[in-house]
Amino acid sequence: MSDDDPKKTRKEFDEAVNMTASELETWLDTDESREVGDKSGGGESTGHASGRHIIEILRTKKDDLTDADLAHMRKVVGYVKRHLAQKPSGEVADTPWRYSLMNWGHDPQK
């Protein structure tokens, strides 16, 4: 199966993103969400912007997803997999590691 297969992409995205659009929207409104991530140019972090795109994807019918949406979904899957592999030891509830993942739609405590 090709990495460009939309069905595979949707399946992997659905496995990686375990937050609902409403949960993610509420999370992105928090100070903790805005404080983590790479901020090129000092503005919004990459992960925070990604979270806003993920909300749009979650609220879009599967048949209406664009090639750009599918490309972002693959990016999300890759980020979540890489970041989960870097889990720090100890309690992670209030850590930048968890907050970064949550910006990308994945709460490791779920």
Jmol script that loads the backbone (N, CA, C; Angstrom):
load data "model"
ATOM      1  N   MET A   1       0.830  -1.186   0.000  1.00  0.00           N
ATOM      2  CA  MET A   1       0.000   0.000   0.000  1.00  0.00           C
ATOM      3  C   MET A   1       0.874   1.248   0.000  1.00  0.00           C
ATOM      4  N   SER A   2       0.525   2.184  -0.804  1.00  0.00           N
ATOM      5  CA  SER A   2       1.283   3.433  -0.900  1.00  0.00           C
ATOM      6  C   SER A   2       0.980   4.344   0.287  1.00  0.00           C
ATOM      7  N   ASP A   3       1.965   5.155   0.657  1.00  0.00           N
ATOM      8  CA  ASP A   3       1.748   6.141   1.715  1.00  0.00           C
ATOM      9  C   ASP A   3       0.690   7.157   1.312  1.00  0.00           C
ATOM     10  N   ASP A   4       0.433   7.265   0.008  1.00  0.00           N
ATOM     11  CA  ASP A   4      -0.549   8.216  -0.486  1.00  0.00           C
ATOM     12  C   ASP A   4      -1.962   7.631  -0.512  1.00  0.00           C
ATOM     13  N   ASP A   5      -2.143   6.397  -0.027  1.00  0.00           N
ATOM     14  CA  ASP A   5      -3.450   5.762  -0.020  1.00  0.00           C
ATOM     15  C   ASP A   5      -4.353   6.458   0.998  1.00  0.00           C
ATOM     16  N   PRO A   6      -5.429   7.117   0.529  1.00  0.00           N
ATOM     17  CA  PRO A   6      -6.290   7.878   1.446  1.00  0.00           C
ATOM     18  C   PRO A   6      -6.911   7.023   2.552  1.00  0.00           C
ATOM     19  N   LYS A   7      -7.286   5.808   2.242  1.00  0.00           N
ATOM     20  CA  LYS A   7      -7.904   4.939   3.244  1.00  0.00           C
ATOM     21  C   LYS A   7      -6.913   4.625   4.373  1.00  0.00           C
ATOM     22  N   LYS A   8      -5.672   4.309   4.000  1.00  0.00           N
ATOM     23  CA  LYS A   8      -4.633   4.024   4.989  1.00  0.00           C
ATOM     24  C   LYS A   8      -4.330   5.287   5.807  1.00  0.00           C
ATOM     25  N   THR A   9      -4.256   6.412   5.131  1.00  0.00           N
ATOM     26  CA  THR A   9      -3.986   7.679   5.810  1.00  0.00           C
ATOM     27  C   THR A   9      -5.068   7.974   6.840  1.00  0.00           C
ATOM     28  N   ARG A  10      -6.332   7.829   6.458  1.00  0.00           N
ATOM     29  CA  ARG A  10      -7.435   8.094   7.394  1.00  0.00           C
ATOM     30  C   ARG A  10      -7.373   7.144   8.587  1.00  0.00           C
ATOM     31  N   LYS A  11      -7.078   5.874   8.334  1.00  0.00           N
ATOM     32  CA  LYS A  11      -7.010   4.884   9.417  1.00  0.00           C
ATOM     33  C   LYS A  11      -5.902   5.253  10.402  1.00  0.00           C
ATOM     34  N   GLU A  12      -4.710   5.553   9.895  1.00  0.00           N
ATOM     35  CA  GLU A  12      -3.591   5.907  10.760  1.00  0.00           C
ATOM     36  C   GLU A  12      -3.861   7.218  11.507  1.00  0.00           C
ATOM     37  N   PHE A  13      -4.489   8.168  10.837  1.00  0.00           N
ATOM     38  CA  PHE A  13      -4.834   9.441  11.466  1.00  0.00           C
ATOM     39  C   PHE A  13      -5.830   9.213  12.605  1.00  0.00           C
ATOM     40  N   ASP A  14      -6.840   8.393  12.341  1.00  0.00           N
ATOM     41  CA  ASP A  14      -7.845   8.097  13.366  1.00  0.00           C
ATOM     42  C   ASP A  14      -7.236   7.393  14.573  1.00  0.00           C
ATOM     43  N   GLU A  15      -6.184   6.609  14.356  1.00  0.00           N
ATOM     44  CA  GLU A  15      -5.490   5.943  15.460  1.00  0.00           C
ATOM     45  C   GLU A  15      -4.605   6.924  16.226  1.00  0.00           C
ATOM     46  N   ALA A  16      -3.983   7.870  15.523  1.00  0.00           N
ATOM     47  CA  ALA A  16      -3.056   8.825  16.148  1.00  0.00           C
ATOM     48  C   ALA A  16      -3.799   9.933  16.897  1.00  0.00           C
ATOM     49  N   VAL A  17      -4.881  10.418  16.326  1.00  0.00           N
ATOM     50  CA  VAL A  17      -5.632  11.530  16.915  1.00  0.00           C
ATOM     51  C   VAL A  17      -6.729  10.950  17.801  1.00  0.00           C
ATOM     52  N   ASN A  18      -6.536  11.070  19.115  1.00  0.00           N
ATOM     53  CA  ASN A  18      -7.512  10.496  20.043  1.00  0.00           C
ATOM     54  C   ASN A  18      -8.321  11.562  20.776  1.00  0.00           C
ATOM     55  N   MET A  19      -8.201  12.805  20.324  1.00  0.00           N
ATOM     56  CA  MET A  19      -8.999  13.891  20.893  1.00  0.00           C
ATOM     57  C   MET A  19     -10.093  14.264  19.893  1.00  0.00           C
ATOM     58  N   THR A  20     -11.259  14.644  20.408  1.00  0.00           N
ATOM     59  CA  THR A  20     -12.329  15.110  19.539  1.00  0.00           C
ATOM     60  C   THR A  20     -12.038  16.546  19.112  1.00  0.00           C
ATOM     61  N   ALA A  21     -12.750  17.001  18.114  1.00  0.00           N
ATOM     62  CA  ALA A  21     -12.588  18.388  17.673  1.00  0.00           C
ATOM     63  C   ALA A  21     -12.882  19.347  18.821  1.00  0.00           C
ATOM     64  N   SER A  22     -13.917  19.056  19.599  1.00  0.00           N
ATOM     65  CA  SER A  22     -14.275  19.928  20.733  1.00  0.00           C
ATOM     66  C   SER A  22     -13.194  19.924  21.807  1.00  0.00           C
ATOM     67  N   GLU A  23     -12.667  18.736  22.131  1.00  0.00           N
ATOM     68  CA  GLU A  23     -11.597  18.647  23.131  1.00  0.00           C
ATOM     69  C   GLU A  23     -10.366  19.419  22.670  1.00  0.00           C
ATOM     70  N   LEU A  24     -10.012  19.255  21.411  1.00  0.00           N
ATOM     71  CA  LEU A  24      -8.826  19.925  20.876  1.00  0.00           C
ATOM     72  C   LEU A  24      -9.041  21.431  20.837  1.00  0.00           C
ATOM     73  N   GLU A  25     -10.221  21.868  20.449  1.00  0.00           N
ATOM     74  CA  GLU A  25     -10.522  23.294  20.406  1.00  0.00           C
ATOM     75  C   GLU A  25     -10.412  23.913  21.803  1.00  0.00           C
ATOM     76  N   THR A  26     -10.946  23.237  22.807  1.00  0.00           N
ATOM     77  CA  THR A  26     -10.853  23.710  24.191  1.00  0.00           C
ATOM     78  C   THR A  26      -9.393  23.758  24.630  1.00  0.00           C
ATOM     79  N   TRP A  27      -8.632  22.717  24.312  1.00  0.00           N
ATOM     80  CA  TRP A  27      -7.217  22.654  24.675  1.00  0.00           C
ATOM     81  C   TRP A  27      -6.433  23.801  24.042  1.00  0.00           C
ATOM     82  N   LEU A  28      -6.670  24.071  22.765  1.00  0.00           N
ATOM     83  CA  LEU A  28      -5.904  25.108  22.065  1.00  0.00           C
ATOM     84  C   LEU A  28      -6.149  26.503  22.629  1.00  0.00           C
ATOM     85  N   ASP A  29      -7.223  26.662  23.399  1.00  0.00           N
ATOM     86  CA  ASP A  29      -7.509  27.953  24.031  1.00  0.00           C
ATOM     87  C   ASP A  29      -6.754  28.150  25.348  1.00  0.00           C
ATOM     88  N   THR A  30      -5.997  27.151  25.786  1.00  0.00           N
ATOM     89  CA  THR A  30      -5.297  27.257  27.067  1.00  0.00           C
ATOM     90  C   THR A  30      -3.916  27.901  26.916  1.00  0.00           C
ATOM     91  N   ASP A  31      -3.443  28.481  28.010  1.00  0.00           N
ATOM     92  CA  ASP A  31      -2.086  29.040  28.026  1.00  0.00           C
ATOM     93  C   ASP A  31      -1.049  27.943  27.818  1.00  0.00           C
ATOM     94  N   GLU A  32      -1.284  26.769  28.425  1.00  0.00           N
ATOM     95  CA  GLU A  32      -0.331  25.660  28.303  1.00  0.00           C
ATOM     96  C   GLU A  32      -0.139  25.266  26.831  1.00  0.00           C
ATOM     97  N   SER A  33      -1.211  25.279  26.085  1.00  0.00           N
ATOM     98  CA  SER A  33      -1.137  24.933  24.671  1.00  0.00           C
ATOM     99  C   SER A  33      -0.280  25.935  23.898  1.00  0.00           C
ATOM    100  N   ARG A  34      -0.433  27.194  24.237  1.00  0.00           N
ATOM    101  CA  ARG A  34       0.290  28.249  23.511  1.00  0.00           C
ATOM    102  C   ARG A  34       1.764  28.341  23.906  1.00  0.00           C
ATOM    103  N   GLU A  35       2.117  27.772  25.070  1.00  0.00           N
ATOM    104  CA  GLU A  35       3.488  27.912  25.583  1.00  0.00           C
ATOM    105  C   GLU A  35       4.469  26.890  25.015  1.00  0.00           C
ATOM    106  N   VAL A  36       3.975  25.832  24.361  1.00  0.00           N
ATOM    107  CA  VAL A  36       4.881  24.785  23.886  1.00  0.00           C
ATOM    108  C   VAL A  36       5.014  24.813  22.366  1.00  0.00           C
ATOM    109  N   GLY A  37       6.097  24.221  21.904  1.00  0.00           N
ATOM    110  CA  GLY A  37       6.289  24.054  20.468  1.00  0.00           C
ATOM    111  C   GLY A  37       7.244  25.056  19.863  1.00  0.00           C
ATOM    112  N   ASP A  38       7.618  24.745  18.631  1.00  0.00           N
ATOM    113  CA  ASP A  38       8.542  25.564  17.858  1.00  0.00           C
ATOM    114  C   ASP A  38       7.795  26.761  17.286  1.00  0.00           C
ATOM    115  N   LYS A  39       8.266  27.964  17.655  1.00  0.00           N
ATOM    116  CA  LYS A  39       7.627  29.195  17.189  1.00  0.00           C
ATOM    117  C   LYS A  39       8.580  29.948  16.267  1.00  0.00           C
ATOM    118  N   SER A  40       8.543  29.602  14.992  1.00  0.00           N
ATOM    119  CA  SER A  40       9.396  30.321  14.050  1.00  0.00           C
ATOM    120  C   SER A  40       8.825  31.717  13.853  1.00  0.00           C
ATOM    121  N   GLY A  41       9.624  32.709  14.100  1.00  0.00           N
ATOM    122  CA  GLY A  41       9.189  34.085  13.966  1.00  0.00           C
ATOM    123  C   GLY A  41       8.473  34.624  15.184  1.00  0.00           C
ATOM    124  N   GLY A  42       8.408  33.828  16.269  1.00  0.00           N
ATOM    125  CA  GLY A  42       7.831  34.304  17.510  1.00  0.00           C
ATOM    126  C   GLY A  42       6.315  34.287  17.575  1.00  0.00           C
ATOM    127  N   GLY A  43       5.647  33.804  16.537  1.00  0.00           N
ATOM    128  CA  GLY A  43       4.182  33.779  16.553  1.00  0.00           C
ATOM    129  C   GLY A  43       3.650  32.455  17.074  1.00  0.00           C
ATOM    130  N   GLU A  44       2.651  31.960  16.407  1.00  0.00           N
ATOM    131  CA  GLU A  44       2.009  30.707  16.789  1.00  0.00           C
ATOM    132  C   GLU A  44       2.942  29.525  16.512  1.00  0.00           C
ATOM    133  N   SER A  45       2.968  28.561  17.425  1.00  0.00           N
ATOM    134  CA  SER A  45       3.830  27.402  17.228  1.00  0.00           C
ATOM    135  C   SER A  45       3.298  26.521  16.103  1.00  0.00           C
ATOM    136  N   THR A  46       4.184  25.722  15.543  1.00  0.00           N
ATOM    137  CA  THR A  46       3.828  24.795  14.476  1.00  0.00           C
ATOM    138  C   THR A  46       2.729  23.839  14.941  1.00  0.00           C
ATOM    139  N   GLY A  47       2.875  23.309  16.155  1.00  0.00           N
ATOM    140  CA  GLY A  47       1.893  22.371  16.682  1.00  0.00           C
ATOM    141  C   GLY A  47       0.536  23.008  16.925  1.00  0.00           C
ATOM    142  N   HIS A  48       0.534  24.251  17.387  1.00  0.00           N
ATOM    143  CA  HIS A  48      -0.726  24.952  17.636  1.00  0.00           C
ATOM    144  C   HIS A  48      -1.470  25.167  16.314  1.00  0.00           C
ATOM    145  N   ALA A  49      -0.756  25.595  15.300  1.00  0.00           N
ATOM    146  CA  ALA A  49      -1.362  25.771  13.977  1.00  0.00           C
ATOM    147  C   ALA A  49      -1.857  24.423  13.439  1.00  0.00           C
ATOM    148  N   SER A  50      -1.071  23.382  13.669  1.00  0.00           N
ATOM    149  CA  SER A  50      -1.475  22.043  13.246  1.00  0.00           C
ATOM    150  C   SER A  50      -2.785  21.646  13.921  1.00  0.00           C
ATOM    151  N   GLY A  51      -2.903  21.937  15.194  1.00  0.00           N
ATOM    152  CA  GLY A  51      -4.119  21.618  15.927  1.00  0.00           C
ATOM    153  C   GLY A  51      -5.343  22.271  15.316  1.00  0.00           C
ATOM    154  N   ARG A  52      -5.200  23.515  14.881  1.00  0.00           N
ATOM    155  CA  ARG A  52      -6.328  24.198  14.243  1.00  0.00           C
ATOM    156  C   ARG A  52      -6.715  23.493  12.938  1.00  0.00           C
ATOM    157  N   HIS A  53      -5.715  23.030  12.176  1.00  0.00           N
ATOM    158  CA  HIS A  53      -5.987  22.297  10.932  1.00  0.00           C
ATOM    159  C   HIS A  53      -6.631  20.938  11.244  1.00  0.00           C
ATOM    160  N   ILE A  54      -6.178  20.294  12.304  1.00  0.00           N
ATOM    161  CA  ILE A  54      -6.750  19.001  12.703  1.00  0.00           C
ATOM    162  C   ILE A  54      -8.238  19.163  13.034  1.00  0.00           C
ATOM    163  N   ILE A  55      -8.597  20.232  13.718  1.00  0.00           N
ATOM    164  CA  ILE A  55     -10.006  20.490  14.028  1.00  0.00           C
ATOM    165  C   ILE A  55     -10.819  20.555  12.734  1.00  0.00           C
ATOM    166  N   GLU A  56     -10.299  21.279  11.741  1.00  0.00           N
ATOM    167  CA  GLU A  56     -10.992  21.375  10.448  1.00  0.00           C
ATOM    168  C   GLU A  56     -11.143  19.993   9.814  1.00  0.00           C
ATOM    169  N   ILE A  57     -10.085  19.198   9.867  1.00  0.00           N
ATOM    170  CA  ILE A  57     -10.126  17.851   9.290  1.00  0.00           C
ATOM    171  C   ILE A  57     -11.169  16.992   9.999  1.00  0.00           C
ATOM    172  N   LEU A  58     -11.171  17.051  11.329  1.00  0.00           N
ATOM    173  CA  LEU A  58     -12.127  16.246  12.097  1.00  0.00           C
ATOM    174  C   LEU A  58     -13.572  16.628  11.799  1.00  0.00           C
ATOM    175  N   ARG A  59     -13.791  17.854  11.402  1.00  0.00           N
ATOM    176  CA  ARG A  59     -15.150  18.331  11.121  1.00  0.00           C
ATOM    177  C   ARG A  59     -15.512  18.230   9.639  1.00  0.00           C
ATOM    178  N   THR A  60     -14.609  17.676   8.841  1.00  0.00           N
ATOM    179  CA  THR A  60     -14.839  17.528   7.404  1.00  0.00           C
ATOM    180  C   THR A  60     -15.254  16.095   7.094  1.00  0.00           C
ATOM    181  N   LYS A  61     -16.225  15.946   6.221  1.00  0.00           N
ATOM    182  CA  LYS A  61     -16.621  14.607   5.785  1.00  0.00           C
ATOM    183  C   LYS A  61     -15.446  13.948   5.080  1.00  0.00           C
ATOM    184  N   LYS A  62     -15.273  12.649   5.305  1.00  0.00           N
ATOM    185  CA  LYS A  62     -14.135  11.914   4.725  1.00  0.00           C
ATOM    186  C   LYS A  62     -14.031  12.137   3.211  1.00  0.00           C
ATOM    187  N   ASP A  63     -15.152  12.130   2.513  1.00  0.00           N
ATOM    188  CA  ASP A  63     -15.136  12.279   1.057  1.00  0.00           C
ATOM    189  C   ASP A  63     -14.784  13.689   0.599  1.00  0.00           C
ATOM    190  N   ASP A  64     -14.823  14.645   1.531  1.00  0.00           N
ATOM    191  CA  ASP A  64     -14.528  16.032   1.186  1.00  0.00           C
ATOM    192  C   ASP A  64     -13.099  16.452   1.543  1.00  0.00           C
ATOM    193  N   LEU A  65     -12.295  15.514   2.045  1.00  0.00           N
ATOM    194  CA  LEU A  65     -10.912  15.839   2.393  1.00  0.00           C
ATOM    195  C   LEU A  65     -10.108  16.125   1.125  1.00  0.00           C
ATOM    196  N   THR A  66      -9.296  17.164   1.193  1.00  0.00           N
ATOM    197  CA  THR A  66      -8.458  17.552   0.054  1.00  0.00           C
ATOM    198  C   THR A  66      -7.111  16.837   0.119  1.00  0.00           C
ATOM    199  N   ASP A  67      -6.348  16.950  -0.945  1.00  0.00           N
ATOM    200  CA  ASP A  67      -4.981  16.398  -0.944  1.00  0.00           C
ATOM    201  C   ASP A  67      -4.143  17.069   0.146  1.00  0.00           C
ATOM    202  N   ALA A  68      -4.368  18.360   0.368  1.00  0.00           N
ATOM    203  CA  ALA A  68      -3.639  19.080   1.422  1.00  0.00           C
ATOM    204  C   ALA A  68      -4.024  18.540   2.800  1.00  0.00           C
ATOM    205  N   ASP A  69      -5.309  18.222   2.995  1.00  0.00           N
ATOM    206  CA  ASP A  69      -5.744  17.633   4.263  1.00  0.00           C
ATOM    207  C   ASP A  69      -5.069  16.280   4.473  1.00  0.00           C
ATOM    208  N   LEU A  70      -5.054  15.454   3.446  1.00  0.00           N
ATOM    209  CA  LEU A  70      -4.429  14.133   3.558  1.00  0.00           C
ATOM    210  C   LEU A  70      -2.929  14.245   3.835  1.00  0.00           C
ATOM    211  N   ALA A  71      -2.276  15.223   3.210  1.00  0.00           N
ATOM    212  CA  ALA A  71      -0.847  15.437   3.459  1.00  0.00           C
ATOM    213  C   ALA A  71      -0.638  15.852   4.917  1.00  0.00           C
ATOM    214  N   HIS A  72      -1.513  16.705   5.435  1.00  0.00           N
ATOM    215  CA  HIS A  72      -1.386  17.119   6.839  1.00  0.00           C
ATOM    216  C   HIS A  72      -1.660  15.941   7.766  1.00  0.00           C
ATOM    217  N   MET A  73      -2.611  15.110   7.413  1.00  0.00           N
ATOM    218  CA  MET A  73      -2.918  13.931   8.220  1.00  0.00           C
ATOM    219  C   MET A  73      -1.695  13.018   8.316  1.00  0.00           C
ATOM    220  N   ARG A  74      -0.971  12.839   7.201  1.00  0.00           N
ATOM    221  CA  ARG A  74       0.251  12.025   7.228  1.00  0.00           C
ATOM    222  C   ARG A  74       1.319  12.675   8.106  1.00  0.00           C
ATOM    223  N   LYS A  75       1.404  14.009   8.058  1.00  0.00           N
ATOM    224  CA  LYS A  75       2.357  14.744   8.899  1.00  0.00           C
ATOM    225  C   LYS A  75       2.025  14.540  10.376  1.00  0.00           C
ATOM    226  N   VAL A  76       0.740  14.585  10.711  1.00  0.00           N
ATOM    227  CA  VAL A  76       0.293  14.388  12.097  1.00  0.00           C
ATOM    228  C   VAL A  76       0.669  12.991  12.573  1.00  0.00           C
ATOM    229  N   VAL A  77       0.399  11.993  11.754  1.00  0.00           N
ATOM    230  CA  VAL A  77       0.717  10.599  12.114  1.00  0.00           C
ATOM    231  C   VAL A  77       2.215  10.466  12.383  1.00  0.00           C
ATOM    232  N   GLY A  78       3.040  11.018  11.524  1.00  0.00           N
ATOM    233  CA  GLY A  78       4.486  10.949  11.700  1.00  0.00           C
ATOM    234  C   GLY A  78       4.940  11.638  12.973  1.00  0.00           C
ATOM    235  N   TYR A  79       4.389  12.819  13.232  1.00  0.00           N
ATOM    236  CA  TYR A  79       4.767  13.560  14.439  1.00  0.00           C
ATOM    237  C   TYR A  79       4.394  12.772  15.689  1.00  0.00           C
ATOM    238  N   VAL A  80       3.163  12.278  15.740  1.00  0.00           N
ATOM    239  CA  VAL A  80       2.699  11.557  16.930  1.00  0.00           C
ATOM    240  C   VAL A  80       3.565  10.320  17.165  1.00  0.00           C
ATOM    241  N   LYS A  81       3.852   9.569  16.120  1.00  0.00           N
ATOM    242  CA  LYS A  81       4.690   8.366  16.273  1.00  0.00           C
ATOM    243  C   LYS A  81       6.083   8.728  16.795  1.00  0.00           C
ATOM    244  N   ARG A  82       6.698   9.744  16.208  1.00  0.00           N
ATOM    245  CA  ARG A  82       8.053  10.152  16.640  1.00  0.00           C
ATOM    246  C   ARG A  82       8.044  10.648  18.078  1.00  0.00           C
ATOM    247  N   HIS A  83       7.061  11.463  18.404  1.00  0.00           N
ATOM    248  CA  HIS A  83       7.005  12.072  19.734  1.00  0.00           C
ATOM    249  C   HIS A  83       6.701  11.036  20.814  1.00  0.00           C
ATOM    250  N   LEU A  84       5.830  10.078  20.528  1.00  0.00           N
ATOM    251  CA  LEU A  84       5.538   9.017  21.494  1.00  0.00           C
ATOM    252  C   LEU A  84       6.790   8.198  21.808  1.00  0.00           C
ATOM    253  N   ALA A  85       7.653   8.040  20.818  1.00  0.00           N
ATOM    254  CA  ALA A  85       8.893   7.283  21.007  1.00  0.00           C
ATOM    255  C   ALA A  85       9.875   8.019  21.919  1.00  0.00           C
ATOM    256  N   GLN A  86       9.642   9.306  22.155  1.00  0.00           N
ATOM    257  CA  GLN A  86      10.533  10.116  22.987  1.00  0.00           C
ATOM    258  C   GLN A  86       9.958  10.362  24.383  1.00  0.00           C
ATOM    259  N   LYS A  87       9.060   9.503  24.823  1.00  0.00           N
ATOM    260  CA  LYS A  87       8.397   9.696  26.109  1.00  0.00           C
ATOM    261  C   LYS A  87       9.415   9.811  27.240  1.00  0.00           C
ATOM    262  N   PRO A  88       9.306  10.864  28.033  1.00  0.00           N
ATOM    263  CA  PRO A  88      10.224  11.013  29.170  1.00  0.00           C
ATOM    264  C   PRO A  88       9.836  10.049  30.294  1.00  0.00           C
ATOM    265  N   SER A  89      10.769   9.786  31.166  1.00  0.00           N
ATOM    266  CA  SER A  89      10.458   8.911  32.303  1.00  0.00           C
ATOM    267  C   SER A  89       9.701   9.708  33.356  1.00  0.00           C
ATOM    268  N   GLY A  90       8.966   8.986  34.183  1.00  0.00           N
ATOM    269  CA  GLY A  90       8.235   9.638  35.263  1.00  0.00           C
ATOM    270  C   GLY A  90       6.854  10.098  34.836  1.00  0.00           C
ATOM    271  N   GLU A  91       6.257  10.901  35.690  1.00  0.00           N
ATOM    272  CA  GLU A  91       4.911  11.426  35.463  1.00  0.00           C
ATOM    273  C   GLU A  91       4.933  12.433  34.316  1.00  0.00           C
ATOM    274  N   VAL A  92       3.994  12.304  33.392  1.00  0.00           N
ATOM    275  CA  VAL A  92       3.986  13.173  32.213  1.00  0.00           C
ATOM    276  C   VAL A  92       2.768  14.103  32.136  1.00  0.00           C
ATOM    277  N   ALA A  93       1.903  14.058  33.159  1.00  0.00           N
ATOM    278  CA  ALA A  93       0.638  14.800  33.096  1.00  0.00           C
ATOM    279  C   ALA A  93       0.820  16.287  32.777  1.00  0.00           C
ATOM    280  N   ASP A  94       1.747  16.939  33.444  1.00  0.00           N
ATOM    281  CA  ASP A  94       1.928  18.379  33.261  1.00  0.00           C
ATOM    282  C   ASP A  94       3.287  18.688  32.647  1.00  0.00           C
ATOM    283  N   THR A  95       3.566  18.058  31.526  1.00  0.00           N
ATOM    284  CA  THR A  95       4.868  18.243  30.882  1.00  0.00           C
ATOM    285  C   THR A  95       4.715  18.843  29.490  1.00  0.00           C
ATOM    286  N   PRO A  96       5.728  19.568  29.033  1.00  0.00           N
ATOM    287  CA  PRO A  96       5.709  20.075  27.662  1.00  0.00           C
ATOM    288  C   PRO A  96       5.562  18.941  26.637  1.00  0.00           C
ATOM    289  N   TRP A  97       6.100  17.757  26.945  1.00  0.00           N
ATOM    290  CA  TRP A  97       5.992  16.606  26.040  1.00  0.00           C
ATOM    291  C   TRP A  97       4.518  16.279  25.780  1.00  0.00           C
ATOM    292  N   ARG A  98       3.740  16.163  26.847  1.00  0.00           N
ATOM    293  CA  ARG A  98       2.309  15.862  26.694  1.00  0.00           C
ATOM    294  C   ARG A  98       1.587  17.025  26.012  1.00  0.00           C
ATOM    295  N   TYR A  99       1.890  18.236  26.416  1.00  0.00           N
ATOM    296  CA  TYR A  99       1.211  19.392  25.844  1.00  0.00           C
ATOM    297  C   TYR A  99       1.467  19.506  24.339  1.00  0.00           C
ATOM    298  N   SER A 100       2.698  19.217  23.915  1.00  0.00           N
ATOM    299  CA  SER A 100       3.011  19.246  22.485  1.00  0.00           C
ATOM    300  C   SER A 100       2.181  18.210  21.732  1.00  0.00           C
ATOM    301  N   LEU A 101       2.113  17.004  22.285  1.00  0.00           N
ATOM    302  CA  LEU A 101       1.302  15.963  21.646  1.00  0.00           C
ATOM    303  C   LEU A 101      -0.170  16.375  21.574  1.00  0.00           C
ATOM    304  N   MET A 102      -0.647  16.990  22.621  1.00  0.00           N
ATOM    305  CA  MET A 102      -2.054  17.406  22.628  1.00  0.00           C
ATOM    306  C   MET A 102      -2.317  18.467  21.554  1.00  0.00           C
ATOM    307  N   ASN A 103      -1.350  19.334  21.287  1.00  0.00           N
ATOM    308  CA  ASN A 103      -1.509  20.303  20.205  1.00  0.00           C
ATOM    309  C   ASN A 103      -1.698  19.597  18.863  1.00  0.00           C
ATOM    310  N   TRP A 104      -1.152  18.387  18.760  1.00  0.00           N
ATOM    311  CA  TRP A 104      -1.256  17.589  17.538  1.00  0.00           C
ATOM    312  C   TRP A 104      -2.416  16.589  17.608  1.00  0.00           C
ATOM    313  N   GLY A 105      -3.293  16.763  18.613  1.00  0.00           N
ATOM    314  CA  GLY A 105      -4.510  15.961  18.678  1.00  0.00           C
ATOM    315  C   GLY A 105      -4.403  14.648  19.418  1.00  0.00           C
ATOM    316  N   HIS A 106      -3.269  14.405  20.087  1.00  0.00           N
ATOM    317  CA  HIS A 106      -3.095  13.134  20.798  1.00  0.00           C
ATOM    318  C   HIS A 106      -2.816  13.394  22.286  1.00  0.00           C
ATOM    319  N   ASP A 107      -3.706  12.898  23.118  1.00  0.00           N
ATOM    320  CA  ASP A 107      -3.481  12.986  24.564  1.00  0.00           C
ATOM    321  C   ASP A 107      -2.993  11.626  25.048  1.00  0.00           C
ATOM    322  N   PRO A 108      -1.725  11.520  25.423  1.00  0.00           N
ATOM    323  CA  PRO A 108      -1.176  10.230  25.845  1.00  0.00           C
ATOM    324  C   PRO A 108      -1.769   9.705  27.150  1.00  0.00           C
ATOM    325  N   GLN A 109      -2.547  10.529  27.825  1.00  0.00           N
ATOM    326  CA  GLN A 109      -3.162  10.085  29.068  1.00  0.00           C
ATOM    327  C   GLN A 109      -4.565   9.514  28.858  1.00  0.00           C
ATOM    328  N   LYS A 110      -5.008   9.469  27.618  1.00  0.00           N
ATOM    329  CA  LYS A 110      -6.330   8.904  27.312  1.00  0.00           C
ATOM    330  C   LYS A 110      -6.226   7.397  27.150  1.00  0.00           C
TER     331      LYS A 110
END
end "model"
wireframe off; spacefill off
backbone 0.3
color backbone group
